[in-house]
Amino acid sequence: PRARPPWPEPEVRPPGGRPAPPPRALVAHMTRPDESRRGAGRGHRVGALLNSYYRIEGSPGSDDASAGITADGILDVQGFDARQHFDGMVASGHLRELVSQKKDLDVEVGSLDGEMQSLVYKNYTKFTQAADVVLQMKYCLDGMEPDFQMLEAAIGRVSECQTRVEDGVWEHSSQIDVLLKRQRLCKKLQVLWELPGTLKRCLDRGEYGKAVEAYCCCSDFLRQYKHIPTFKKVLEEVDNQMNQIGSALGQRLRSPYLSVDEAVNSSVTLLDMGKDQTKVVSEYLRGRVAVLKSSLEHCFCLEPLELFTRRQATAEADQQDLHSPESIALNSAVWRLNDTYVPPLSDAVEGFYRLQEGRMHSEEDLSMLPGFVRERVQEMFERLFRFVQEKRVSTRVLVSCVHSVRDAMRRLHTLMPLMVTELVSAFLLRVASFATRVIFVEAASALASELIALHGRCKGLQESSAAAGGPASANAALDEVLEQIARTEHTMIMNTFTALTTCQPLCAMLGPDRPSREQFVRELNGHLCMLHLVFAEACLCYIGRDPPDPRIFDETLRAVERGVAADRLEELGALDWSGLFGLALVRIGRHLETKAINKVWSVTADLFADGVSGTDWAAPPGVLRATRGASQAVISHYVMVAGQRMASFFRNSIQNKNWMTVREPRKPSVLIETVILKEVHAFDAQLARILGDPKRGRPSERRPSSRHKDSMELEIERMVAKKLQVFAPIPFNRNGAIVGILKIAFKALFEYIREETFAKFGMQQIQVDCAFLADAARDFVEAEDANLLDSLLDEALSCASMRCKGPVLMDPAAVHDLIAGRKEHRGIEQP
């Protein structure tokens, strides 16, 4: 590299006047690409060398250029001796490195040469264009020389004219100043004389602000010189006009059609007139109340907006609830509230603050605003809540509308955050509570409808099975009843889950307000209790009990409200009795008690437990007890009705026969052997299938009919039979229900026998019938319960013996053979 001299080198220009480009070899030496053997630091080094060549002082990298060159290699050192370097490399034996270095330098020089040629060409073109532009500017300036001369001459003439004018005016300047002062005073006096007329014109035009501005400018002067009669007269006229303006402003401020800006301007005008600030503020708020009331009536009394009615025609199937007439009406009302009520309310609050700016205000003035805002917001929420009660829209429409109103009140919230937060939270909780109650009342009504529909299907199947006759039709009917029960039970549970998921957006609508969410969850638990108590109420109404009975089961349920209207309960109570429907209620109630209710509360905890503390998510024991009690009452009623039905058959069998003239018994009574046994089989089949408790196999050990009993044993059995509770609570199984039915029937048989008188053969016929019933009962009940039923039948036989004139019992072996013969005749296998 060439050493730079310590003095500036003269700039060499070609004949055309353009600057010469830097030497090609020097540029090629100083600008090497980044991909060369020296890597990423090459660009920084090249920039430093260029700055050094062009003498750019203080530029980044100029100070460390030499350091970068030295660090990069000895080839860039100033005064590098190529011959010495070559001899040293040869002497050291690094020929391969020397050859490699030579190839790298050739590649680098070639690459830099091409790049530098392109760069020099581009810069040289730019320099050429710049020189051409400078040359053209010189030619233009040379051509404008005559114009400059003409402009200079014109400026000289203007200066001469100004000098002559100043010389001519200077002599009369003092006189002109005096006349100008007098002119200004006359104009001021003219304004004073015309002030009453000006105020009159402003009053006629309604320009009260201009009138007050003019009055404030002139009133001080008029009062200062009111001892002058002329000024005193003008002041009296001005005060009269201002009184009229004040009255007009007061009436205008109370107008229900005045905008907020106009109301604020009118209030400010009255304050500028010196009116009492408390009175002006009160009038301002009174006027805003009138405007907002008119706007509120406008929001709820007009037809739905066309914007929403046009969407109704193009609504899809899953959006029909969004475009129902009720939804359109609510959306229209909310849209008007957000557009014509909430913004003016916020403007009114801001206007109140504008009235207080720059003025002394009292506590009374400041206390007016919170009451004004609270009343207006509460009135809006009350009207909106009544509208929601009237329209009964879907949950997503309701949540969307409420969110829209809440978002519209953000500006008002920034002005009065605490009050608006309190009012909005209370309104959201009120709406959510109402919507939740509506959802669960509808779910309760749907539950009652499902039960009524299930009754109709069960009754129809029972009637068709009775008309067809035969065990096959009975089994088919029972299968269909089980399927209908499963569908109804699934629908009831899904209705509950649907109500819960529908209420979830209502809980989310409350936001992070923990007290509101906890209150909402408590009410939700109450509604769940109400919904499940509807089933208990339906069960008790169906069997003819008073509906409030479920609340008697537990004191904690007394506060739960009724979920179904009285007319629906009356409809349930008016249904005809169907044994299959009664057992269906028992089956559903047992499933609700053991599985569904706990599952419902578990799902409720999953959906609503977030952000809520201190809530017991377990199913209330009172609801479980109420459901179990209702099922218990229904199965007890089923047993009672079935027992009374069999008792009626016993009554017909006993009362419709002359027991003094009957013949010697050869078989059981026809009514007992056919009808009563058939009824027991029907009840047993219903209980086994619907309760899911099939009958066990026939026991191998049977009670011997031939065993004699002495008088002591008979007396003990009579005492047990008398103390036996016939109408005891019935357990939820087939055996317990059958035992209850037979106890009622056998007790009735005993009572009917007490009313008759028997001959010997009549008493023996009772003996055969009781033995037949005792033997048949063991096919349906457990051995222990069969012994209990035997005591009732023995009591009946003992009563017949006491009512017989010459009682002679048949031989027990003969009775046993007679019953066995009838079983063989009927195709029943003997043990």
C-alpha positions in Angstrom: 0.0 0.0 0.0 1.0 3.6 -0.8 1.9 5.7 2.2 -0.3 8.8 2.7 1.6 12.1 2.8 1.2 14.3 5.9 -0.3 17.2 3.9 -3.5 17.3 1.9 -3.1 16.1 -1.7 -4.4 18.3 -4.3 -7.7 17.3 -5.9 -7.2 16.1 -9.4 -10.1 16.9 -11.7 -10.5 15.8 -15.3 -11.0 18.4 -18.1 -14.8 18.2 -17.7 -14.6 19.5 -14.1 -15.8 16.3 -12.5 -13.9 14.8 -9.6 -11.6 11.8 -10.4 -12.5 8.4 -8.9 -10.0 6.9 -6.4 -7.2 4.8 -7.7 -8.5 1.4 -8.8 -5.7 -0.6 -7.3 -6.0 1.2 -4.0 -9.8 0.6 -3.9 -9.3 -3.1 -4.8 -6.8 -3.4 -2.0 -8.9 -1.7 0.7 -12.3 -3.3 -0.1 -12.3 -7.0 0.4 -15.5 -9.1 0.7 -16.8 -10.6 3.9 -16.5 -14.1 2.5 -12.7 -13.8 2.1 -10.2 -15.5 4.3 -10.3 -12.7 6.9 -14.0 -13.4 7.7 -16.5 -11.0 9.3 -14.0 -8.3 10.3 -13.1 -7.5 6.7 -15.9 -5.0 6.1 -15.0 -3.0 9.2 -11.4 -2.9 8.0 -12.3 -1.8 4.5 -14.5 1.0 5.8 -11.6 2.2 8.0 -9.2 2.2 5.1 -11.7 4.2 2.9 -12.2 6.7 5.6 -8.5 7.1 6.0 -8.0 7.5 2.2 -10.7 10.2 1.9 -9.5 11.9 5.1 -12.8 11.6 7.0 -11.9 12.7 10.5 -13.9 11.5 13.5 -15.8 8.8 11.6 -16.5 5.5 13.3 -13.7 3.1 12.8 -11.1 5.6 11.6 -9.2 5.4 14.9 -8.9 1.7 14.9 -8.2 1.2 11.2 -4.5 0.6 11.7 -5.3 -1.8 14.5 -7.7 -3.7 12.4 -5.1 -3.9 9.5 -2.3 -5.1 11.8 -4.5 -7.7 13.4 -5.6 -9.1 10.1 -2.2 -9.9 8.8 1.2 -8.7 7.8 0.1 -8.2 4.2 -1.8 -5.0 5.2 1.1 -3.4 7.2 2.4 -0.1 5.8 5.8 -0.6 4.1 5.2 -4.3 3.5 8.1 -5.9 1.6 6.8 -8.6 -0.7 10.3 -10.0 -1.7 11.3 -10.3 1.9 8.0 -12.0 2.8 8.3 -14.4 -0.1 11.9 -15.3 0.7 11.0 -15.9 4.3 8.1 -18.2 3.4 10.3 -20.2 1.0 13.1 -20.5 3.5 10.7 -21.7 6.2 9.3 -24.3 4.0 5.7 -23.1 4.0 5.3 -23.4 0.3 1.8 -24.9 0.4 0.6 -22.0 2.6 2.3 -19.5 0.2 0.5 -21.1 -2.8 -2.8 -21.1 -1.0 -2.3 -17.5 0.1 -1.5 -16.5 -3.5 -4.7 -18.2 -4.8 -6.8 -16.5 -2.1 -5.3 -13.1 -3.0 -6.1 -13.6 -6.7 -9.7 -14.6 -5.9 -10.1 -11.6 -3.6 -8.5 -9.1 -6.0 -10.7 -10.3 -8.8 -13.9 -10.1 -6.7 -13.0 -6.7 -5.4 -12.1 -5.5 -8.8 -15.5 -6.3 -10.2 -17.4 -4.9 -7.2 -15.4 -1.7 -7.2 -15.9 -1.1 -10.9 -19.7 -1.3 -10.4 -19.5 0.9 -7.3 -17.3 3.5 -9.0 -19.6 3.6 -12.0 -22.7 4.2 -10.0 -21.0 6.9 -7.9 -19.5 8.5 -10.9 -22.9 8.7 -12.6 -24.3 10.4 -9.5 -21.5 12.9 -9.4 -22.0 13.6 -13.1 -25.7 14.3 -12.6 -25.0 16.6 -9.6 -22.5 18.6 -11.6 -25.0 19.0 -14.4 -27.6 20.3 -11.9 -25.2 22.8 -10.4 -24.3 24.0 -13.9 -28.0 24.5 -14.8 -28.6 26.4 -11.6 -25.8 28.8 -12.5 -27.3 29.4 -15.9 -30.8 30.1 -14.3 -29.3 32.6 -11.8 -27.5 34.4 -14.5 -30.8 34.7 -16.5 -32.6 36.2 -13.5 -30.2 39.2 -13.0 -32.6 41.7 -14.8 -35.5 40.6 -12.6 -33.4 41.3 -9.5 -32.5 44.7 -10.8 -36.2 45.6 -11.4 -37.1 44.4 -7.9 -34.4 46.5 -6.3 -35.7 49.6 -8.2 -39.3 48.9 -7.1 -38.3 48.6 -3.4 -36.5 51.9 -3.7 -39.6 53.7 -5.0 -41.7 52.2 -2.1 -39.2 53.5 0.4 -39.4 57.0 -1.1 -43.2 57.0 -0.9 -43.1 55.9 2.7 -40.8 58.8 3.6 -43.0 61.4 1.9 -46.1 60.1 3.8 -44.3 60.1 7.1 -43.1 63.7 6.5 -46.7 64.8 5.6 -48.4 63.2 8.6 -45.8 64.1 11.2 -47.0 67.6 11.6 -50.6 66.5 12.5 -49.8 63.4 14.4 -50.8 64.7 17.9 -54.1 66.0 16.6 -54.9 62.7 15.0 -54.1 60.8 18.2 -56.6 63.0 20.1 -59.3 62.5 17.5 -58.8 58.7 17.5 -59.1 58.6 21.3 -62.4 60.6 21.1 -63.6 58.2 18.3 -63.0 55.2 20.6 -64.8 56.8 23.5 -67.7 57.6 21.3 -67.9 54.0 20.0 -67.9 52.8 23.7 -70.7 55.2 24.5 -72.6 54.1 21.5 -72.3 50.5 22.7 -73.6 51.5 26.1 -76.6 53.4 24.6 -77.4 50.4 22.4 -77.0 47.8 25.2 -80.7 47.5 26.0 -81.6 47.0 22.4 -78.7 44.5 22.0 -80.0 42.6 25.0 -83.6 42.7 23.6 -82.4 41.2 20.3 -80.4 38.5 22.1 -83.5 37.6 24.1 -85.7 37.4 21.0 -83.1 35.2 19.3 -82.4 33.0 22.3 -78.7 34.1 22.3 -78.5 34.2 26.0 -74.7 33.7 26.2 -74.0 36.7 24.1 -76.4 38.8 26.1 -74.7 37.8 29.4 -71.2 38.5 27.8 -72.3 41.9 26.7 -73.9 42.6 30.1 -70.7 41.6 32.0 -68.6 43.9 29.8 -70.8 46.9 30.5 -72.4 46.4 33.9 -69.4 47.5 36.0 -69.1 50.8 34.2 -72.8 51.6 34.3 -72.9 50.9 38.1 -69.8 53.1 38.6 -71.4 56.1 37.0 -75.1 55.4 37.9 -75.2 58.8 39.6 -75.3 60.3 36.0 -79.0 60.3 35.0 -78.3 59.0 31.5 -76.3 56.1 32.6 -78.8 55.3 35.4 -81.6 55.1 32.9 -79.6 52.7 30.7 -78.7 50.6 33.8 -82.4 50.3 34.7 -83.3 49.2 31.2 -80.4 46.7 31.2 -81.4 45.2 34.5 -85.0 44.8 33.3 -83.8 42.9 30.2 -81.5 40.7 32.3 -84.3 39.8 34.6 -86.3 38.6 31.5 -83.3 36.7 30.3 -82.9 35.0 33.7 -86.5 33.9 33.7 -86.2 32.6 30.1 -83.0 30.7 31.0 -84.8 29.1 34.1 -87.7 27.9 31.9 -85.3 26.7 29.2 -83.2 24.8 31.8 -86.3 22.8 32.9 -87.2 21.9 29.3 -87.3 18.2 28.5 -85.9 18.8 25.1 -82.7 20.7 25.9 -79.3 19.1 25.1 -76.6 18.8 27.8 -74.4 21.4 26.2 -77.2 23.9 26.0 -78.2 23.1 29.6 -74.6 23.6 30.8 -74.3 26.9 28.9 -77.6 28.1 30.3 -76.5 27.2 33.8 -73.2 28.9 33.3 -75.0 31.9 32.1 -77.2 32.0 35.2 -74.2 31.7 37.4 -72.5 34.5 35.5 -75.6 36.6 36.2 -75.0 36.0 39.9 -77.8 33.6 40.6 -77.6 31.2 43.5 -75.4 28.3 42.6 -77.3 25.7 44.6 -80.5 26.7 42.9 -79.0 26.7 39.5 -77.5 23.2 40.0 -80.8 21.9 41.3 -82.6 23.3 38.2 -80.0 21.8 36.0 -80.4 18.3 37.5 -84.2 18.7 37.4 -84.1 19.4 33.7 -81.8 16.4 33.1 -84.3 14.2 35.0 -87.1 15.3 32.6 -84.9 14.7 29.6 -83.9 11.2 30.7 -87.4 10.2 31.7 -88.6 11.1 28.3 -85.8 9.2 26.7 -86.5 6.2 28.9 -90.1 6.1 27.8 -88.9 6.4 24.2 -86.7 3.3 24.6 -89.4 0.9 25.7 -92.5 2.2 24.0 -91.6 2.1 20.3 -91.8 -0.6 17.7 -88.8 -2.9 17.2 -86.0 -1.6 15.1 -85.9 -2.5 11.4 -82.2 -3.5 11.9 -83.3 -6.5 13.9 -86.4 -7.4 12.0 -84.4 -7.7 8.8 -82.2 -10.3 10.4 -85.2 -12.4 11.4 -86.0 -13.5 7.8 -82.4 -14.7 7.2 -81.9 -16.4 10.6 -80.6 -20.0 10.6 -82.2 -22.8 12.5 -79.8 -22.6 15.4 -80.3 -18.9 15.7 -84.1 -18.8 15.8 -84.1 -17.8 19.5 -81.9 -14.8 18.7 -84.5 -13.5 16.2 -87.7 -14.3 18.0 -90.2 -11.4 18.5 -89.2 -11.3 22.2 -85.5 -11.2 21.4 -86.0 -8.5 18.8 -88.0 -6.4 21.2 -85.3 -6.7 23.9 -82.5 -6.0 21.5 -84.3 -2.9 20.2 -84.9 -1.6 23.7 -81.3 -2.2 24.8 -79.9 -0.6 21.6 -82.0 2.5 22.3 -80.9 2.6 25.9 -77.2 2.4 24.8 -77.8 5.1 22.2 -80.2 7.6 23.7 -80.2 7.1 27.5 -76.8 6.1 28.8 -74.7 8.6 26.8 -77.0 11.6 27.9 -76.7 10.4 31.5 -72.9 10.4 31.3 -73.1 13.8 29.6 -75.2 15.2 32.4 -72.7 14.0 35.0 -69.8 15.6 33.0 -71.9 18.8 32.7 -72.3 18.9 36.4 -68.6 18.8 36.9 -68.2 21.5 34.3 -70.5 23.7 36.4 -68.2 23.3 39.4 -65.0 24.2 37.6 -63.5 27.4 38.9 -66.3 28.0 41.4 -66.7 27.5 45.1 -69.1 24.7 45.7 -70.8 23.5 48.9 -71.4 20.1 50.3 -75.0 20.4 49.4 -74.1 20.9 45.7 -71.9 17.9 45.7 -74.5 15.7 47.4 -77.0 16.2 44.7 -75.1 14.3 42.0 -74.9 10.9 43.7 -78.6 10.9 44.4 -79.3 12.0 40.8 -77.2 9.2 39.3 -78.5 6.5 41.6 -82.1 7.3 40.9 -81.6 7.4 37.1 -79.6 4.2 36.9 -82.0 2.4 39.2 -85.0 3.5 37.2 -83.3 2.3 34.0 -82.5 -1.0 35.5 -86.0 -1.4 36.9 -87.6 -0.7 33.5 -85.2 -3.1 31.8 -85.8 -5.8 34.5 -89.6 -5.5 34.0 -89.1 -5.8 30.3 -87.0 -8.9 30.7 -89.7 -10.4 33.0 -92.3 -9.7 30.3 -90.4 -11.0 27.3 -88.7 -14.1 28.7 -85.9 -14.4 26.2 -83.3 -17.1 25.9 -80.2 -17.0 28.1 -77.7 -16.1 25.4 -79.9 -13.2 24.2 -80.3 -12.0 27.8 -76.6 -12.2 28.6 -75.7 -10.4 25.3 -78.1 -7.6 26.1 -76.9 -7.2 29.7 -73.3 -7.1 28.6 -74.2 -4.5 26.0 -75.7 -2.2 28.7 -72.8 -2.8 31.0 -70.3 -1.9 28.3 -72.3 1.3 27.5 -71.9 2.4 31.1 -68.1 2.4 31.1 -67.9 6.2 30.6 -70.2 6.7 33.5 -68.2 4.2 35.5 -65.0 6.3 35.0 -66.9 9.3 36.5 -68.4 7.5 39.5 -66.8 4.1 39.8 -67.9 3.0 43.2 -71.6 3.7 42.8 -71.9 2.4 39.3 -70.1 -0.8 40.3 -72.5 -1.3 43.1 -75.6 -0.7 41.0 -74.4 -2.8 38.1 -73.5 -5.7 40.3 -76.9 -5.6 42.0 -78.7 -5.5 38.7 -76.6 -8.4 37.2 -77.4 -10.5 40.3 -81.1 -9.7 40.1 -81.3 -10.6 36.4 -79.2 -13.8 36.8 -81.4 -14.8 39.8 -84.6 -14.2 37.8 -83.4 -16.0 34.7 -82.2 -19.0 36.8 -85.6 -19.2 38.5 -87.4 -19.1 35.1 -85.1 -21.9 33.8 -85.7 -24.2 36.7 -89.5 -23.4 36.8 -89.6 -24.4 33.1 -87.6 -27.5 33.9 -90.0 -28.4 36.7 -93.0 -27.9 34.4 -91.3 -30.1 31.9 -90.7 -32.8 34.6 -94.4 -32.7 35.5 -95.3 -33.0 31.8 -93.0 -36.0 31.4 -94.6 -37.7 34.4 -98.1 -37.0 33.0 -97.1 -38.4 29.6 -95.6 -41.5 31.3 -98.8 -42.1 33.2 -100.7 -42.1 29.9 -98.3 -44.6 28.3 -98.4 -46.9 31.4 -102.1 -46.8 31.6 -102.5 -47.6 27.9 -100.1 -50.5 28.2 -101.8 -51.9 31.3 -105.2 -51.7 29.6 -104.0 -53.3 26.4 -102.3 -56.1 28.4 -105.4 -56.7 30.4 -107.5 -56.9 27.2 -105.1 -59.3 25.5 -104.7 -61.6 28.5 -102.0 -64.2 28.9 -98.5 -64.0 30.4 -96.8 -63.2 27.0 -98.8 -60.0 26.6 -98.1 -59.1 30.2 -94.4 -59.6 29.8 -94.3 -57.6 26.6 -96.2 -54.8 28.4 -93.8 -54.8 31.3 -90.8 -54.6 28.8 -92.4 -51.6 27.1 -93.0 -50.0 30.5 -89.4 -50.5 31.5 -88.3 -48.8 28.3 -90.7 -45.9 28.8 -89.4 -45.5 32.4 -85.8 -45.4 31.2 -86.7 -42.7 28.6 -88.6 -40.6 31.1 -85.8 -40.9 33.6 -83.2 -40.0 31.1 -85.2 -37.0 29.9 -85.6 -35.8 33.5 -81.9 -36.0 34.2 -81.0 -34.3 30.9 -83.4 -31.5 31.6 -81.6 -30.9 34.9 -78.2 -30.9 33.2 -79.5 -28.6 30.5 -80.8 -26.2 33.1 -77.4 -26.2 34.8 -75.5 -25.6 31.5 -77.9 -22.9 30.6 -77.3 -21.1 33.9 -73.5 -21.2 33.5 -73.4 -18.1 31.2 -75.5 -16.3 33.9 -72.9 -17.1 36.5 -70.1 -15.9 34.2 -72.1 -12.7 33.5 -71.5 -11.8 37.2 -67.8 -11.5 36.5 -65.2 -11.6 39.4 -67.6 -10.3 42.0 -67.3 -13.0 44.6 -70.3 -12.0 46.9 -72.6 -12.0 43.9 -71.3 -15.4 42.6 -71.7 -16.9 46.1 -75.2 -15.6 46.3 -76.0 -16.9 42.9 -74.7 -20.4 43.8 -76.8 -20.4 47.0 -79.9 -19.6 44.9 -78.9 -22.2 42.4 -78.7 -24.8 45.1 -82.2 -23.8 46.2 -83.5 -24.2 42.7 -82.0 -27.6 42.4 -83.7 -28.6 45.6 -86.9 -27.2 44.3 -86.6 -29.1 41.0 -86.0 -32.5 42.8 -88.8 -31.8 45.3 -91.2 -31.4 42.3 -90.9 -35.1 41.8 -91.7 -35.8 45.5 -94.7 -33.4 45.2 -95.9 -35.1 42.0 -95.7 -38.5 43.8 -97.7 -37.3 46.8 -100.2 -35.5 44.7 -100.7 -38.7 42.6 -101.6 -40.7 45.7 -103.8 -38.0 47.1 -101.6 -36.4 49.7 -101.1 -32.7 50.4 -98.2 -31.3 48.2 -96.3 -29.6 51.0 -95.6 -33.0 52.5 -92.0 -33.2 51.1 -91.1 -30.3 53.4 -92.3 -32.1 56.4 -89.5 -34.7 55.9 -86.8 -32.1 56.8 -86.8 -28.7 58.5 -84.2 -27.4 56.0 -86.6 -27.7 53.1 -89.3 -25.4 54.5 -87.8 -22.4 52.9 -87.6 -23.9 49.4 -90.2 -22.4 47.1 -92.8 -24.3 45.1 -91.5 -25.2 41.6 -94.8 -26.2 39.9 -98.0 -24.2 39.8 -101.0 -25.6 41.7 -102.9 -26.4 38.6 -100.3 -28.8 37.4 -100.2 -30.5 40.7 -104.0 -30.7 40.6 -103.7 -32.3 37.1 -101.4 -34.9 38.5 -103.7 -35.5 41.5 -106.6 -36.0 39.1 -105.0 -38.8 37.2 -106.5 -42.3 37.4 -104.6 -44.8 39.5 -102.3 -47.1 37.5 -100.2 -49.7 39.3 -97.6 -49.7 36.6 -97.2 -45.9 36.9 -97.0 -46.1 40.6 -94.2 -48.6 40.4 -92.5 -46.4 37.7 -92.5 -43.5 40.2 -90.9 -45.8 42.8 -88.2 -47.0 40.4 -87.4 -43.4 39.2 -87.4 -42.2 42.8 -85.0 -44.9 43.9 -82.7 -44.1 41.0 -82.8 -40.4 41.8 -82.0 -41.1 45.5 -79.1 -43.5 44.9 -77.5 -42.1 41.8 -78.9 -39.1 40.0 -79.2 -36.5 42.7 -75.6 -37.0 43.9 -74.5 -36.9 40.2 -76.3 -33.6 39.6 -74.7 -31.9 42.6 -71.3 -33.2 41.4 -71.8 -31.7 38.0 -73.0 -28.5 39.7 -69.7 -28.3 41.6 -67.7 -28.8 38.4 -69.6 -26.0 36.6 -69.9 -23.4 39.3 -67.2 -24.0 42.0 -64.6 -21.7 40.3 -64.3 -18.5 42.3 -66.8 -19.6 45.0 -65.8 -20.6 48.5 -67.6 -21.7 51.6 -70.2 -23.7 49.7 -71.1 -27.4 50.5 -71.4 -29.1 47.1 -72.8 -32.4 48.5 -76.4 -33.3 47.8 -78.6 -32.0 50.6 -79.7 -34.9 52.9 -83.1 -33.4 53.1 -83.7 -33.8 49.4 -82.6 -37.4 49.5 -84.9 -38.1 52.4 -87.8 -36.3 50.7 -87.3 -38.3 47.5 -87.0 -41.6 49.5 -90.1 -40.7 51.5 -92.1 -39.9 48.4 -91.1 -43.2 46.8 -91.9 -45.0 50.1 -95.3 -43.3 50.1 -96.0 -44.4 46.6 -95.1 -48.1 47.1 -97.1 -48.1 50.3 -100.1 -46.7 48.4 -99.5 -49.4 45.7 -99.5 -52.1 48.3 -102.6 -50.7 49.9 -104.5 -50.4 46.6 -103.5 -53.9 45.6 -104.4 -55.3 49.1 -107.8 -53.6 49.0 -108.4 -55.0 45.5 -107.7 -58.6 46.8 -109.8 -57.8 49.9 -112.7 -56.9 47.6 -112.4 -60.4 46.0 -112.4 -62.0 49.5 -115.4 -60.0 50.4 -117.3 -61.2 47.3 -116.2 -64.8 48.0 -117.4 -64.7 51.7 -120.5 -62.5 51.5 -122.0 -64.0 48.3 -122.2 -67.5 49.7 -124.5 -69.3 52.2 -122.1 -71.0 54.4 -124.8 -72.9 56.2 -125.8 -74.9 53.1 -122.5 -75.5 51.4 -121.4 -79.1 50.6 -118.4 -81.0 51.7 -115.3 -79.3 50.2 -113.6 -81.1 47.3 -111.4 -78.3 46.2 -110.6 -74.7 47.1 -113.1 -72.0 46.2 -113.2 -71.1 42.6 -112.7 -67.4 43.2 -109.7 -68.0 45.4 -108.1 -70.6 43.1 -108.5 -68.6 40.0 -109.0 -64.8 40.5 -107.1 -64.2 43.6 -104.1 -66.4 42.6 -104.0 -64.7 39.2 -104.0 -61.3 40.9 -101.1 -62.3 43.1 -99.1 -63.6 40.1 -99.8 -60.3 38.3 -98.6 -58.2 41.2 -95.6 -60.4 41.7 -94.6 -60.0 38.0 -95.0 -56.2 38.1 -92.9 -55.8 41.3 -90.2 -58.2 40.1 -89.7 -56.6 36.7 -90.1 -52.9 37.6 -88.3 -53.0 40.9 -85.6 -55.2 39.4 -86.0 -57.9 42.2 -86.9 -61.2 40.5 -88.5 -64.0 42.5 -86.2 -66.6 43.8 -86.6 -70.3 43.3 -89.3 -72.3 45.2 -88.1 -73.4 48.6 -87.5 -77.1 49.0 -88.9 -77.3 52.6 -92.6 -76.6 52.9 -94.7 -76.2 56.0 -96.4 -79.5 56.8 -100.1 -79.1 56.7 -100.8 -82.1 58.8 -99.3 -80.9 62.0 -101.9 -80.5 64.8 -101.8 -77.4 67.0 -102.9 -77.4 70.6 -105.0 -74.7 72.1 -102.0 -72.9 73.6 -100.3 -72.5 70.1 -103.5 -71.3 68.6 -103.9 -68.7 71.3 -100.4 -67.5 70.8 -100.9 -67.2 67.1 -104.1 -65.3 67.6 -102.3 -62.8 69.9 -99.5 -62.4 67.3 -102.1 -61.8 64.5 -103.9 -59.2 66.5 -100.8 -57.2 67.2 -99.5 -57.5 63.7 -99.2 -54.0 61.9 -101.0 -54.5 58.6 -100.2 -51.1 57.2 -96.5 -51.0 58.2 -93.9 -49.2 55.9 -93.1 -51.2 52.8 -89.5 -52.0 51.9 -88.3 -51.4 48.3 -88.3 -55.0 47.2 -90.7 -57.5 45.7 -90.9 -59.7 48.8 -91.8 -56.9 51.1 -94.5 -55.5 48.8 -96.1 -59.0 48.3 -96.1 -59.6 52.0 -97.8 -56.2 52.5 -100.4 -57.0 49.9 -101.2 -60.4 51.4 -101.3 -59.1 55.0 -104.0 -56.6 54.0 -105.9 -59.2 52.1 -105.7 -61.9 54.8 -106.6 -59.4 57.5 -109.6 -58.4 55.5 -110.5 -62.1 55.1 -110.4 -62.5 58.8 -112.7 -59.5 59.3 -115.2 -60.7 56.7 -115.3 -64.2 58.4 -116.2 -62.6 61.7 -119.4 -61.3 60.1 -120.6 -64.8 58.9 -122.0 -67.9 60.5 -120.8 -71.3 59.3 -121.9 -74.9 59.3 -119.5 -77.8 59.5 -118.9 -78.0 55.8 -118.7 -74.2 55.5 -116.0 -74.1 58.1 -114.1 -77.0 56.4 -114.3 -75.0 53.1 -112.6 -72.1 54.9 -110.0 -74.6 56.2 -109.3 -75.8 52.7 -109.1 -72.2 51.3 -106.8 -71.0 54.1 -104.5 -74.1 53.5 -104.5 -73.3 49.8 -103.6 -69.7 50.4 -100.9 -70.6 52.9 -99.3 -73.0 50.5 -99.6 -70.6 47.5 -98.1 -67.7 49.6 -94.9 -69.7 50.1 -94.3 -69.5 46.3 -94.0 -65.7 46.6 -92.5 -64.8 50.0 -89.7 -65.8 52.2 -90.1 -68.5 54.8 -90.1 -66.1 57.7 -92.8 -63.9 56.1 -94.8 -67.0 55.2 -95.0 -68.0 58.8 -96.3 -64.6 59.6 -99.0 -64.9 56.9 -99.8 -68.4 58.3 -100.7 -66.8 61.6 -103.2 -64.5 59.9 -104.8 -67.5 58.1 -104.8 -69.6 61.2 -106.6 -66.7 63.0 -109.1 -66.6 60.2 -109.7 -70.3 60.5 -110.0 -70.0 64.3 -112.5 -67.3 63.9 -114.6 -69.5 61.5 -114.4 -72.3 64.1 -115.8 -70.0 66.7 -118.6 -68.9 64.4 -119.5 -72.5 63.6 -122.3 -74.4 65.5 -120.6 -77.8 65.3 -117.0 -77.3 64.3 -115.3 -80.4 63.0 -112.0 -79.8 61.2 -110.9 -81.9 58.3 -107.9 -84.2 58.7 -104.8 -82.2 57.8 -103.5 -85.1 55.6 -106.7 -85.0 53.7 -106.4 -81.3 53.2 -102.8 -81.7 52.0 -103.8 -84.4 49.5 -106.7 -82.3 48.2 -104.4 -79.2 47.6 -101.8 -81.5 46.0 -104.4 -82.9 43.7 -105.4 -79.4 42.6 -101.8 -78.6 41.9 -101.4 -81.6 39.7 -104.6 -80.7 38.0 -103.3 -77.2 37.3 -99.9 -78.4 36.2 -98.0 -77.2 39.2 -95.0 -79.2 40.2 -95.3 -80.7 43.7 -92.2 -80.5 46.0 
